[in-house]
Amino acid sequence: MTDVVALGEVMLRFDPGEGRIRTARTLQVWEGGGEYNVVRGLRRCFGLRTAVVTALADNEVGRLVEDLILQGGVDTSLIRWVPADGIGRGVRNGLNFVERGYGIRGALGVSDRAHTAVSQLRKGDIDWDAIFSAGVRWFHTGGIFAGLSDTTVDVADEAMASARRHGVTVSYDPNYRPSLWAGRGGADRAREVDVQLTRHADVVVGALGLAGPYPGAVRIGADEVQDALVEVAGLLPQAEVLATTLRHVPSAGVNDWSSAAWSARTGFVRGPQMSGLHVLDRIGSGDGFAAGLIYGLLTACGEEDGPAAAATPLAHLDVAALSRALAYGTAHGALTMTTPGDVSMASLAEVEALMAGGSAAVRR
């Protein structure tokens, strides 16, 4: 039985390390994708059984991505393989070149993802009822997948609606990427899609992205977060939890990092504050937060409440449970920033030690 399923694109990431893309002579490869990174973290750090629904062109690059996913322990049986034509005329695999940034030079991502196999998924391609009737507990997707094409909006809508019919908890991360919406309605269209899809969501991660008239329209100060989340709650009355990371960026290598959430059951709750966090690679830290938050919510009721209670974690939500979930998310996201690549290399023991106030002292 699978605990958590994600729907999204998995790209091959090319990393020049400390250098620049434009001057690179060697590049290290990783796999990564906003929705996939969440289930990768839930599998490798938190030990849950996870799977990813995606599509890949069936060539050597696609098989490399598959091999990287397998190394992360994520189930690949739900990948849709599309025949390749040899040169990528009709179908391709997504590539993502990423600079980590340093000091005053921020991180930079250059994606090459047009006409990818996953962007061509259509409603009806995936038997969602078969997937969700097999005991899945949680489903996650987001605005990056939805932004790939007009058809992926329909696929996400179909998947989320099916999950809800089967009693599966659903989370969604708006995760706005301007490059995905350029020439396709821009931020206004992205907002329309987010509002359409979040009506199916129990948990919205990155909920501050829904504040204001369109993504990025307003800058929200630390003292305005509570009011902003309450504003978003007015748009999404069915959502049980609205969560967000909070980040201040003095430089690419030093971030102030925290989180917050709002629920009608608990009101506004703040997560741990981590000031002056030293960052090696910030890409994927928001996905790391989402993974920790989901783990915390799935285990919020405690083992003593039994499997049936654990299957409906939000029914038992209180301030203590939401605070604990935020702590898992904040700690895991912080540790994700200490290693290269999109995906988490943290262990559950490291996450819980950081939650308990652990330091960076040498461990022998």
Secondary structure as GFF3:
##gff-version 3
##sequence-region A 1 364
A	DSSP	beta_strand	4	7	.	.	.	ID=ss1
A	DSSP	beta_strand	11	15	.	.	.	ID=ss2
A	DSSP	three_ten_helix	21	23	.	.	.	ID=ss3
A	DSSP	beta_strand	28	32	.	.	.	ID=ss4
A	DSSP	alpha_helix	36	44	.	.	.	ID=ss5
A	DSSP	beta_strand	50	53	.	.	.	ID=ss6
A	DSSP	beta_strand	55	58	.	.	.	ID=ss7
A	DSSP	alpha_helix	60	71	.	.	.	ID=ss8
A	DSSP	beta_strand	80	83	.	.	.	ID=ss9
A	DSSP	beta_strand	95	99	.	.	.	ID=ss10
A	DSSP	beta_strand	108	112	.	.	.	ID=ss11
A	DSSP	three_ten_helix	118	120	.	.	.	ID=ss12
A	DSSP	alpha_helix	128	132	.	.	.	ID=ss13
A	DSSP	beta_strand	138	142	.	.	.	ID=ss14
A	DSSP	alpha_helix	143	146	.	.	.	ID=ss15
A	DSSP	alpha_helix	150	165	.	.	.	ID=ss16
A	DSSP	beta_strand	169	173	.	.	.	ID=ss17
A	DSSP	alpha_helix	178	181	.	.	.	ID=ss18
A	DSSP	alpha_helix	186	198	.	.	.	ID=ss19
A	DSSP	beta_strand	203	205	.	.	.	ID=ss20
A	DSSP	three_ten_helix	207	210	.	.	.	ID=ss21
A	DSSP	three_ten_helix	222	224	.	.	.	ID=ss22
A	DSSP	alpha_helix	225	235	.	.	.	ID=ss23
A	DSSP	beta_strand	241	251	.	.	.	ID=ss24
A	DSSP	beta_strand	254	263	.	.	.	ID=ss25
A	DSSP	beta_strand	267	270	.	.	.	ID=ss26
A	DSSP	beta_strand	274	278	.	.	.	ID=ss27
A	DSSP	alpha_helix	285	298	.	.	.	ID=ss28
A	DSSP	three_ten_helix	303	305	.	.	.	ID=ss29
A	DSSP	alpha_helix	306	310	.	.	.	ID=ss30
A	DSSP	three_ten_helix	313	316	.	.	.	ID=ss31
A	DSSP	alpha_helix	319	336	.	.	.	ID=ss32
A	DSSP	alpha_helix	348	355	.	.	.	ID=ss33
###
